[in-house]
């Protein structure tokens, strides 16, 4: 695994295989789908935070090069 995208895809595959092996209605599959939803939400949240950090860094760099005051 070399990236968050790769990690996310592998977790999805593990979850898919669990549901396929145990059947859609098994307790394992119900729990797996809940886990997969949690992973999806966490992944999206992480990616949004990373984009926000990059936007702030880019804006600070632009301010710094134009003589403005950079924010932390």
C-alpha positions in Angstrom: 0.0 0.0 0.0 1.6 3.2 -1.2 -1.2 5.8 -0.8 -4.4 6.6 1.0 -6.3 5.8 -2.2 -4.7 2.3 -2.3 -5.5 1.8 1.4 -9.1 2.8 0.8 -9.4 0.5 -2.2 -7.9 -2.5 -0.2 -10.3 -1.9 2.7 -13.2 -1.8 0.2 -12.1 -5.1 -1.3 -11.7 -6.8 2.1 -15.2 -5.6 3.0 -16.6 -6.8 -0.3 -15.0 -10.2 0.2 -16.4 -10.5 3.7 -19.9 -9.8 2.5 -19.5 -12.2 -0.4 -18.1 -15.0 1.8 -20.5 -14.6 4.7 -23.7 -13.6 2.8 -25.4 -10.3 2.8 -27.6 -10.9 5.8 -24.9 -12.3 8.2 -23.9 -10.4 11.3 -20.4 -10.1 9.9 -21.7 -8.5 6.8 -23.8 -6.0 8.7 -20.9 -5.0 10.8 -18.6 -4.9 7.8 -20.9 -2.5 5.9 -21.0 -0.3 9.0 -17.2 -0.3 9.2 -16.9 0.4 5.4 -19.3 3.4 5.8 -17.1 4.6 8.7 -13.9 4.2 6.6 -15.5 6.0 3.7 -16.6 9.0 5.9 -13.2 9.1 7.6 -11.4 9.0 4.3 -13.5 11.8 2.8 -13.1 13.9 5.9 -9.3 13.4 5.9 -9.1 14.3 2.2 -11.2 17.5 2.7 -8.9 18.6 5.6 -5.8 18.0 3.4 -7.3 20.1 0.6 -8.1 22.9 3.1 -4.5 22.8 4.5 -3.2 23.0 0.9 -5.5 26.0 0.1 -4.3 27.8 3.3 -0.6 27.1 2.5 -1.1 28.3 -1.1 -2.8 31.5 0.1 -0.1 32.2 2.7 2.6 31.7 0.1 0.9 34.1 -2.3 0.6 36.7 0.5 4.2 36.2 1.5 5.4 36.7 -2.0 3.2 39.8 -2.6 4.3 41.5 0.7 1.1 40.6 2.6 1.0 39.1 6.1 0.9 35.3 6.1 -1.5 33.4 8.4 -0.5 30.4 10.4 
